Amino acid sequence: MIIRHNNIILIGTSHVAKESIKEIKEVIEAEEPKIIAIELDKKRAMGLLTKNKNTNKMYILKKIGITGLIFYMIGEFAQKKIGKFLDIEPGSDMLTALNIAREKKLMFALIDRDIEITLKKIGKNITWTDRKNFFIDILGGPFAKKQKINFDLSKVPPQEMINVVVNLMKKRYPGMYKTLIHERNVIMTKRILNLSTKFESKIVAVVGAGHIEGMHEILKKRLI
């Protein structure tokens, strides 16, 4: 999904979809931006560049608690399994944007919040509703129901499907939604807007598809 706001071009990607890599390359080639904004912080960027996949689970446990660690490990496991199935490394979309910026000697901005701050906030913001629904869903709730996958995993899921998942997360996991989606939407949008006020040239922003609608709404309000 691509959304335009003045000199800002948002690309919504999937972290394990080859289609996203193709789209990132095509948009940057066609638009010739001077700046590429990327949904990464310094630590995650270095991890992708050095291919450092080692994660200290005890460190994460101390930061976010046992429930948060379980959420984290499930997400990590799912991305790795899907990525292996599709023969693509998780995070290849962001790494592609970063490498293009470096190869073309373009300015790039890492617009996401520091991962350590996000981890701390997960531990702080997880509510009893999050915990309760998590165990309900594991035992047979809406996230546990077997549903037919009606889209190609090698492509970015339809935006309507992404919106349904994000809204379900907002309802059933309000603490996780606030920390992982809403707060980061606000932070990344503010940083993109700061760039757009400093530079008149085109800015291509590469963010996960789960963020693009929320950032789109914030941009509409800020640019009126």
Residue pairs with C-beta under 8 A, 6 or more apart in sequence:
1 10
1 11
1 12
1 156
1 159
1 209
1 212
2 9
2 10
2 11
2 12
2 23
2 27
3 9
3 10
3 12
3 212
3 216
3 219
4 10
5 216
5 219
5 220
5 223
6 196
6 223
7 196
7 199
7 200
7 201
7 202
7 203
8 192
8 193
8 196
8 203
8 205
8 219
9 27
9 31
9 33
9 202
9 203
9 204
9 205
10 205
10 207
10 212
10 215
10 216
10 219
11 20
11 23
11 24
11 27
11 204
11 205
11 206
11 207
11 212
12 156
12 159
12 162
12 207
12 208
12 209
12 211
12 212
13 20
13 23
13 24
13 93
13 94
13 156
13 206
13 207
13 208
13 209
14 20
14 93
14 155
14 156
14 157
14 208
14 209
15 79
15 83
15 90
15 91
15 92
15 93
15 94
15 208
16 79
16 82
16 83
16 86
16 88
16 90
16 92
16 153
17 86
17 88
17 93
17 153
17 154
17 155
17 156
18 86
18 88
18 154
18 155
19 154
19 155
19 156
20 92
20 93
20 96
20 156
21 88
21 92
21 93
21 96
23 156
24 93
24 96
24 97
24 100
24 206
25 96
25 100
27 204
28 36
28 97
28 100
28 104
28 204
31 202
31 204
32 202
33 106
33 201
33 202
33 203
33 204
34 106
34 107
34 199
34 201
34 202
34 203
35 106
35 107
35 108
35 109
35 195
35 199
35 201
35 202
35 203
35 204
36 97
36 98
36 100
36 101
36 106
36 107
36 108
36 109
36 203
36 204
36 205
36 206
37 108
37 109
37 111
37 188
37 191
37 192
37 195
37 203
37 204
37 205
37 206
38 45
38 94
38 97
38 98
38 101
38 108
38 109
38 110
38 111
38 112
38 205
38 206
39 94
39 111
39 112
39 188
39 205
39 206
39 207
39 208
39 211
40 48
40 94
40 98
40 110
40 111
40 112
41 110
41 112
41 113
41 114
41 115
42 110
42 114
43 114
43 115
43 116
44 91
44 94
44 112
44 115
45 94
45 98
45 110
46 52
47 53
48 91
48 94
48 95
48 98
49 95
49 98
55 76
57 69
57 73
60 68
60 69
60 72
60 119
61 69
63 116
63 119
63 120
63 122
63 123
64 72
64 119
64 120
64 122
64 123
64 126
65 123
65 126
67 126
67 130
67 131
67 134
68 119
68 122
68 123
68 126
70 134
71 122
71 134
71 176
72 122
79 90
80 90
82 90
82 153
83 89
83 90
83 92
85 153
86 153
86 154
88 154
89 95
93 206
94 206
97 108
97 204
97 206
98 108
100 106
101 107
101 108
102 108
109 191
109 192
109 195
111 187
111 188
111 191
111 192
111 205
112 184
112 187
112 188
113 183
113 184
113 187
118 179
118 180
118 184
121 179
121 183
122 175
122 176
122 179
122 180
125 175
125 176
125 178
125 179
126 175
126 176
127 174
127 175
129 172
129 173
129 174
129 175
130 172
130 173
130 174
130 175
130 176
133 141
133 172
133 173
134 173
137 143
137 144
137 172
138 144
141 172
142 168
142 172
143 168
143 172
151 157
151 158
151 161
156 209
157 209
159 209
159 212
159 213
162 209
162 210
162 213
163 213
165 210
166 177
166 181
166 210
166 213
166 214
169 176
169 177
169 181
170 177
170 181
181 210
181 211
181 214
182 214
184 211
185 211
185 214
185 215
185 218
186 218
188 205
188 207
188 211
188 215
189 215
189 218
189 219
189 222
192 203
192 205
192 215
192 219
193 219
193 222
195 203
196 203
207 215
